[in-house]
Structures are given as structure tokens and as C-alpha cells.
Amino acid sequence: MNYFRGPTRMAVLAPPPRPPNLALDDNDGARKFRLRVTQVFATIVTVLATGWVCTFGIIPAIVGLSVAKHVLVAVLIMGLGVDAPTKRK
């Protein structure tokens, strides 16, 4: 008895071709590293500038700390990727 007729016979004889290779990652390690270096540099500059402004007195220290808080929160938000462009599927 011949169970395999037509195109199914060929599928049993030879395995199907391999699917094409897909890129699963865009390899943006350099971009992530550059972002981290930018964050660290911005944080260091903000802390040093705040310390320098605090030497001028009470009122400049309050203003400097308020500005530094906003800058550091912006650096944090940038690192979390809230402002990153969304990828369409």
C-alpha cells in the first residue's frame, strides 16, 4: 500500500529548507554605553556645580539645590527611557 501520494511524498523524503536567519537584536550596546557615560557626566557636573553654588550663601544654596534636584530627576528619567521613541510593530 502506498500511503504517500502527491506532494506529501517529497516532504517525507527531504527535510524542509532552513528558515532565514533573523536579527533579534539591533546591537545598540554602544548607544547604551554612551547614554550611561552621559548620565554619569551630567550627574557629576550637577553635583560639583551645586557644591560650588552652595559656597555663595544660603539663598544661592537653596536655588542651586532646587535646580540640581530638577536636573538629576531629568537625568533619571532619561535613563529610564521615558523619552525614548516608541518602536512600531
N, C-alpha and C positions, 0 to 999 in steps of 0.2 A: 504494500500500500504506500502510496506517495502522499504524505501529509502536506508537503510544502509545494505550492504551485504559484507561479507568477513572481512578482517582485519580492515576496517574503523569502524565497529561496536564497536570493543574493544576500539579504540581511543576515541570514544564518551563516552563510559561508564566510563573509568578510566582516570584520568589525566596522562600525561607522567611523568616519573621519573624526579627528580630534577637533573640538571647538576652538575657535581662535583665541589667542591669549588676550586677556583684558587687563588694562591698567586699573588696579583697585585703589591706588594712592597717587596723588599728584606730586608726592615727594617735595613738600614745601618745608623741609627741615631748616633750610637756610632762612626762609622768611620768618619762621617761628623764632629762630635764634636771634635774628635781627630785631624782632619785636621785644624779646626779653632784654637784650642789651639796651635798647631804647628806654624800656621801663626802668631798668636799674639806673641808667644815667640820669633820667628825669627825676627819679626819686632822690638820688644823691645831690643833684643840683638844688632841688627844692629844700631839702633838709639843711644844706650848707647856707643857702640864701636866707632861710628863716632864722638860723642861728646868728647870722650876721646882722639881720634887721633887729633882732632882739637886743642887741647891744646898744641901740639908739634910745631906748627908754620904754616906758610902759605902753603908751599909745601905739607907737610903731610895732611893738611886740604883739599887741592884740591884733592889729591889722595884718601883720605878717603871718601869724598863726592861722588866722581865718583864711587868708589866701592860700597858705600851704595846705590846709585841710581840703580845700576845693581842688587844688591841683593833684593831690595824692588820691583823692576819690576818682578823679578823671583818669589817672594812670591805672588805677584798679579796674575801672570799667573798660578801659581799652584792653587790658589783659584778659578780662573775662570774655571778650569778643561780642559785647553787646552792640557795638557799632559796626561789626563786620558785615559785609554784604552777604545776603542770603543766596544759597545755591538753588537754582530751579531744577526740578526733576523732569 
